[in-house]
Amino acid sequence: RSSGVAPLLKLNDGRSVPSFGLGTWLGFSSQGGRVEPTGHEVEDAVIWAIDAGYRHIDTAHIYDTETQVGRAIKKKISDGTVKREDLFVTTKLWNDKHAPEAVLPALRASLLKLDLEYVDLYLIHWPVAIFPNGSLDNSIDYVDTWRAMQEARAQGLTRSIGVSNFNEGMLRRLAASSPVVPAMLQVEVCTSRTLRSPHSRGCHAWTASGPLGDSPLFAAIVTTRKFVEHVRSTRCQRGVHPWTTCRRVDAESRGGAGRLNLNLQQPSLLAYCRQQNIKVTAYTPFGSLFPSKAAPHAPPPRVDDPALVAMATKYNKTVPQVALRYLLDLGVIPIPKSVTQSRVQQNIQLFDFSLTPEEKQTLQKFDRGYRTIDVLHWKDSPYYPFEKPV
Ligand code: NDP
C-alpha cells in the first residue's frame, strides 16, 4: 500500500468513507477573530491534498470555504486526477437552518457553492438551533431536523447523513425516534481543558467557527477583550487528542450535568458508536501539540516532547504524523487542516507504519482530565450537548 492512500471504512448505510481526510476550517487568528477565506488558500490546499492522495474533504456552510473546495474539485476532475465518485465530500447544516423546511434549501445552497450535484455526507453541525441573529431557537428539535436530513438523502442530494457534536444520549434519542441511524458522528472525543473559569464546570466544546458564526452577536462578543482572550487561550483545545480526556458525554448519557469520570478517549461514546456501526470523525486532531496554538496551561505534550520525538525518529516520521497515526489506531477518522503544501502532503503519509502497543500506551498516558471552553451562550438550549455549569 502506498503510504498516502487511506483505506476505506464501511458506513452503516453500505457506503464507504476514506479513513483520513482534510479539514478546511481556517480557524481563529492570533488576534482572536475568525480567519476568513481570502481567495484561493483552501482551493490550493484541496488541490495539493488530492494530488497527495486525499479523497476525503471536510467543509461546512459556516466555514465559508465551500466555494473554494468546489473549485479545487472541479479542477482535479477536469485534469483527470480523480473522478467525482473517487471523492468523499462532507458539508454541514448550520444551526440557523434546523427548521425541517430549511434543510433541503440549505443543502441545495451548499451544493451550488460546491458546484456539485450531491455531497457524500451531510451533517447536522450542532444539535442546538439558533436564529440567524445568533439567539437560541428553542422551538426546533433536532429529531425533526433529522427527518429532513433523511429526505435530503432520499432526494439524492447527499449519499449519507450524520451528526456532529451530539452526545451519546442524543444519539440514543435519535435512534429511538428514527429507523435511520447516523452514518457518522463528527465530534470532539477527547478534550483538553486549559481554562478553569469559575463557571466552567463541564467539558464543553467550542464550535470551530464560533458558536454564533458570523452573527452580529458573535461579532459583538469577540470585540470584548476578555472573550477574545478566552477564545485565544482555548481555541486549540477541541477535537480528538490522544493525550486528553473528555468525560462530559459519559456524564450526559447518564442524565446530564453529573460529575465527570476520567475515562480515556470517550470509551462509552466510542463503544456506543462501534456497537451501532456509527463511524467517528475526529476534528481538531492536533489539539495543543503546536505551541503557537496551545494555551499557556495546556497539558503536554508539545511537538518537541522527547517521547514523541523518539517515536517519530524511529519511524522516520514527524511528531504530527505519530499523533495522527495514533488517532487512526483509535478507530477514528482524523481530518487535520493545513493550508501549507508540505504539511498537507506530510499529514497523509501514515499508512506505512504502525505504533507498538507500548508506544500507544505512552500516548495514552498523555491523557488529561482537561476541559474545553464553555459554550455558555448555548447552555439554555434544551439541546445543549455538554454538561451545564452548576
Ligand atoms: P487541526 O488540529 O487540524 O490543526 C490545524 C492547525 O495545525 C493549523 O494551524 C495548521 O497550520 C497546523 N498544522 C497542520 N498540519 C501540521 C503539521 N504537519 N505540522 C505543523 N502544523 C500543522 O485543527 P482544526 O480545528 O482545523 O480541525 C480540523 C478540521 O476539523 C477543521 O478544519 C474542520 O474541517 C473540522 N472541525 C469540525 C468541527 C465541528 O464542530 N464539526 C469543529 C472544529 C473543526 P497551517 O494550516 O498553517 O499549515
Residues whose N, C-alpha, C, O or C-beta is under 5 A from the ligand:
A	BS01	NDP	G23 T24 W25 D58 H125 S164 Q186 A208 Y283 T284 P285 F286 G287 P320 I335 P336 K337 S338 V339 T340 R343
